Amino acid sequence: MKIDLTDTTSARINAGLIQARRAIGTPAVGMVLTLVIVTDEGSAYDALRAAHEASREHPSRILAVIKRPGRSPRDRASARLDAEVVVGQEAGTGETVVLRMHGELANHAESVVLPLLLPDAPVVCWWPDQAPEEAAADPLGRLAQRRITDASSAEDPVGSLAVRAAGYAPGDTDLAWTRITPWRSMLAAALDQKHSVITAAAVEGEAYNASSELLALWLADRLGVEVERKVSDGPGITAVRLYTADGDICLDRADGALAELAVPGQPDRHVALHRRNTAELIAEELRRLDPDDIYRSTVEFGVKHLVGPAGAADSGPAPAKKATPAKKAAAAKAGSGSGSGSGSGSGK
């Protein structure tokens, strides 16, 4: 069921939600969290579709905030709230409210969102495209226990990792980090099977790929070894190689779906490692609302080397067979006496 409300208020929207639930015969509320999506008109459809799919695992009240401040002084001075209330099959297993804020109201979105939050339920804020530099300091971000950004959607994906590290607060995370969870889990499992000292590593992936850079930084941080960042044709991350005295541990995914894992002394085997869509990534992030300390450690380790002395982000692709800033940082860390690990930081 869908209800359109023009020039409305938060109180009328709450009344519309109650009316819609009664109309379809589901007065009971069984939602576990509020998901606030801050987006624009062009990205709203894809973001809402992903959120609806994720709500089948996490029944949620989804609030899509679309700001329309206007271009002319007259438009900016006016203030109006239009809303779409969607309950039922079109809203997944929860309910959805699309909030279009016009004029000056766009600068005070938190005043509209606050009365619509589910009582005594956690709040997650997601920026699918352009995110604030400090998500926790944003008025909407302050309402949330979990704040999700996506460095891959930024104009400078690798450079934006430095921005995420500089503005990090407990509860922050990034979908570029979520994308490498299967890679981290698989590599940690491989190291549990083969207890060898890692002497170096290499990560192969597309140029300007934030997930590839995060995976290289994670390996450098957790293992304390040099990590070489190689550029490939993709899609996404294509291979990770861990060099040991007994031979190379290699996780190779050439087609974006199926990977081959090679461990010295064991037969090669194929493992499922498909590229996940946004709905799967959001569903994973909604499973945990506590601070992700491994993500914090990785981005804080990387910010020292992704940003030069003058403060300019080094976002260029690393040439093949040459060390990236992550490699140089890991070498410095190894030289300072840090030991090598065995994948204990697999995180989520």
Helices and strands as residue ranges (DSSP letters): E 2-5, H 10-24, E 33-39, H 41-54, E 60-68, H 73-77, E 79-87, G 89-91, E 95-103, G 104-108, H 109-113, G 114-116, E 123-126, G 135-137, G 141-143, E 146-149, G 151-153, H 159-166, E 172-174, H 175-178, H 181-193, E 198-205, H 210-223, E 226-231, E 237-244, E 247-252, E 258-262, E 269-272, H 278-286, H 293-306, H 325-335
